[in-house]
């Protein structure tokens, strides 16, 4: 029993002594991240929505604010008190049908030659720029483009010739909210690295 304990303590001490020096060089999380020029507070106004899809700007604004709250790289405050403002715009949004099914062959219950979209692809382009409030100088800017796929409403019988438009609207917005989370995480990471 004593031999096992002393062997265990020797192994523990040697592991700690080997990993100790590496612990100083390696940091977890956002410890080495910062805004350009070291600013610690930022204003994030509601994104400008230049697309035809109403209301999606809130998904992107909220996702970006959450990323800063999570990382604590900078504190988000009202624009009149901030030294820098992170402005965002949603510039291009496309919905493309990416997969189709034909009745009679791929969907047996539907009439022959009926073509249905089974999947949609969402493509979005957003732009961000960090502006110093005192003189309007752009400190950082970048463009982001991403895409996601979602399923179309499914029609299962020959007697039904319409789809649930509420499902389609809900699926579009749910997909855009997920896209916002992914894109704003990438934007936050690009903005705060190497400064």
ZIPEWO-V703461 format. One record per pair of residues at least 12 apart in sequence whose C-alpha atoms are under 10 Angstrom apart, sorted by the first residue. I is the first residue (numbers start at 1). J is the second residue. D is the distance in whole Angstrom. If there is no record, write none. Layout:
i	j	d
I	J	D
I	J	D
This chain:
i	j	d
29	71	8
30	70	10
30	71	6
30	72	8
30	73	7
30	189	9
30	192	9
30	193	9
31	71	9
31	72	9
31	73	8
32	73	9
32	192	9
32	193	8
32	194	8
32	195	8
33	71	9
33	72	10
33	73	6
33	74	10
33	189	8
33	190	10
33	191	9
33	192	5
33	193	5
33	194	7
33	195	7
34	72	9
34	73	6
34	74	7
34	189	10
34	191	8
34	192	5
34	193	7
34	194	8
34	195	6
35	73	7
35	74	7
35	84	10
35	130	9
35	139	10
35	140	9
35	188	9
35	190	10
35	191	7
35	192	5
35	193	8
35	194	9
35	195	6
36	84	10
36	130	9
36	139	7
36	140	7
36	191	8
36	192	7
36	193	9
36	194	9
36	195	5
37	139	8
37	195	7
38	73	10
38	74	9
38	192	10
38	195	7
39	73	9
39	74	7
39	75	9
39	82	10
39	83	8
39	84	8
39	132	10
40	72	9
40	73	7
40	74	5
40	75	6
40	76	9
40	82	9
40	83	9
40	84	9
41	68	10
41	72	10
41	73	9
41	74	5
41	75	5
41	76	6
41	77	7
41	78	10
41	79	10
41	81	9
41	82	6
41	83	7
41	84	7
41	85	9
42	65	10
42	68	9
42	73	10
42	74	7
42	75	6
42	76	5
42	77	6
42	78	8
42	79	8
42	81	9
42	82	6
42	83	7
42	84	5
42	85	6
42	86	7
42	130	9
42	131	10
42	132	10
43	65	9
43	74	10
43	75	8
43	76	5
43	77	5
43	78	6
43	79	5
43	80	8
43	81	8
43	82	6
43	83	8
43	84	6
43	85	5
43	86	6
43	87	8
43	130	9
43	131	10
43	133	10
44	61	7
44	62	9
44	64	8
44	65	7
44	76	7
44	77	8
44	78	8
44	79	7
44	82	10
44	84	9
44	85	6
44	86	5
44	87	6
44	88	8
44	130	9
45	61	7
45	62	10
45	65	10
45	76	10
45	77	10
45	78	8
45	79	7
45	85	8
45	86	7
45	87	7
45	88	8
46	58	7
46	59	10
46	60	8
46	61	6
46	62	8
46	86	10
46	87	8
46	88	8
46	89	9
47	59	9
47	60	7
47	61	6
47	62	10
47	86	9
47	87	7
47	88	5
47	89	5
47	90	7
47	126	9
47	127	10
47	128	9
48	61	10
48	87	8
48	88	6
48	89	4
48	90	6
48	91	8
48	126	10
48	127	10
49	88	9
49	89	6
49	90	5
49	91	7
49	92	9
49	93	10
49	126	9
50	89	7
50	90	6
50	91	5
50	92	7
50	93	9
50	126	10
51	89	9
51	90	7
51	91	6
51	92	6
51	93	6
51	94	9
51	124	10
51	125	10
52	91	10
52	92	9
52	93	8
52	94	10
53	93	8
53	94	10
53	172	10
53	173	9
54	173	10
55	173	9
56	90	9
56	173	7
56	176	7
56	177	8
56	180	9
57	88	9
57	89	8
57	90	7
57	176	10
57	177	10
57	180	9
58	177	9
58	180	9
59	173	9
59	174	10
59	176	8
59	177	5
59	178	9
59	179	9
59	180	6
59	181	8
59	184	10
60	88	9
60	89	9
60	90	9
60	126	9
60	176	9
60	177	8
60	178	10
60	179	9
60	180	5
60	181	7
60	182	10
60	183	8
60	184	7
61	87	9
61	88	8
61	89	10
61	180	9
61	181	10
61	184	9
62	177	10
62	180	9
62	181	9
62	184	9
63	177	8
63	178	9
63	179	10
63	180	6
63	181	5
63	182	9
63	183	9
63	184	6
63	185	8
63	188	10
64	86	10
64	88	10
64	180	8
64	181	8
64	182	10
64	183	9
64	184	5
64	185	7
64	186	10
64	187	8
64	188	7
65	184	9
65	188	9
66	181	9
66	184	9
66	185	9
67	181	9
67	184	7
67	185	6
67	186	10
67	187	9
67	188	7
67	189	9
68	184	10
68	185	9
68	188	7
68	189	10
68	192	10
71	188	9
71	189	10
73	188	10
73	192	8
74	192	9
79	133	9
80	133	9
81	133	10
82	132	9
82	133	7
82	134	10
83	131	9
83	132	6
83	133	5
83	134	7
84	130	7
84	131	5
84	132	4
84	133	5
84	134	8
84	136	9
84	137	10
84	138	9
84	139	9
85	129	8
85	130	6
85	131	5
85	132	7
85	133	7
85	136	9
85	138	10
85	139	10
86	128	7
86	129	6
86	130	4
86	131	6
86	132	9
86	138	10
86	139	10
86	140	9
86	141	9
86	191	10
87	127	8
87	128	6
87	129	5
87	130	6
87	131	8
87	141	9
88	126	7
88	127	6
88	128	4
88	129	7
88	130	9
88	141	10
88	142	10
88	143	10
89	125	9
89	126	6
89	127	5
89	128	7
89	129	9
89	143	10
90	124	8
90	125	6
90	126	4
90	127	7
90	128	9
90	143	10
90	144	10
91	124	8
91	125	6
91	126	6
91	127	7
91	143	10
92	123	8
92	124	6
92	125	5
92	126	7
92	127	10
92	145	9
93	122	7
93	123	6
93	124	5
93	125	7
93	126	9
93	145	10
93	147	10
93	176	10
94	120	10
94	121	8
94	122	6
94	123	5
94	124	7
94	125	9
94	147	9
95	120	6
95	121	6
95	122	5
95	123	7
95	124	9
95	147	10
95	148	10
95	149	9
95	172	9
96	117	10
96	119	9
96	120	6
96	121	5
96	122	7
96	123	8
96	149	9
97	116	10
97	117	6
97	118	8
97	119	6
97	120	4
97	121	6
97	122	9
97	149	9
97	150	10
97	151	10
97	152	9
98	117	8
98	118	8
98	119	6
98	120	5
98	121	6
98	122	10
98	149	8
98	150	10
98	151	10
99	116	9
99	117	6
99	118	5
99	119	5
99	120	7
99	121	9
99	151	9
99	152	9
100	115	7
100	116	5
100	117	4
100	118	5
100	119	7
100	120	9
100	152	10
101	113	10
101	114	8
101	115	6
101	116	5
101	117	6
101	118	7
101	119	10
102	114	5
102	115	5
102	116	6
102	117	9
102	118	10
103	115	6
103	116	8
103	158	9
104	158	10
107	155	9
107	156	8
107	157	9
107	158	10
108	156	9
108	157	9
108	158	9
109	155	9
109	156	7
109	157	5
109	158	5
109	159	9
109	160	10
110	155	8
110	156	7
110	157	6
110	158	4
110	159	8
110	160	9
110	161	9
111	157	9
111	158	6
111	159	9
111	161	10
112	158	10
114	158	10
114	161	10
116	152	9
116	153	10
116	154	9
116	155	9
117	151	9
117	152	7
117	153	9
117	154	9
118	150	9
118	151	6
118	152	5
118	153	7
118	154	7
118	155	9
119	149	7
119	150	6
119	151	4
119	152	5
119	153	9
119	154	10
120	148	8
120	149	6
120	150	5
120	151	6
120	152	6
120	168	10
120	171	10
120	172	9
121	147	7
121	148	6
121	149	4
121	150	7
121	151	9
121	172	10
121	175	10
122	146	8
122	147	5
122	148	5
122	149	6
122	150	8
122	172	8
122	175	8
122	176	8
122	179	9
123	145	7
123	146	6
123	147	4
123	148	7
123	149	9
123	176	9
123	179	9
124	144	8
124	145	6
124	146	6
124	147	6
124	148	9
124	176	9
124	179	8
124	180	10
124	183	10
125	143	7
125	144	6
125	145	4
125	146	7
125	147	9
125	183	10
126	142	9
126	143	6
126	144	5
126	145	6
126	146	9
126	180	10
126	183	9
126	184	10
126	187	10
127	141	7
127	142	6
127	143	4
127	144	6
127	145	9
127	187	9
128	140	8
128	141	6
128	142	6
128	143	6
128	144	8
128	184	10
128	187	8
128	191	9
129	141	4
129	142	6
129	143	9
129	191	9
130	142	9
130	191	9
140	190	10
140	191	7
141	187	10
141	190	10
141	191	8
142	187	8
142	190	9
142	191	8
143	187	9
144	183	7
144	184	9
144	186	9
144	187	8
145	183	8
146	179	7
146	180	9
146	182	9
146	183	7
147	175	9
147	176	9
147	179	7
147	183	10
148	175	7
148	176	8
148	178	9
148	179	7
149	172	9
149	175	8
149	179	10
150	168	9
150	171	7
150	172	8
150	174	9
150	175	7
151	168	9
151	171	8
151	172	9
152	164	10
152	165	10
152	167	8
152	168	7
152	171	8
152	172	9
153	165	8
153	166	9
153	167	7
153	168	6
153	171	9
154	167	10
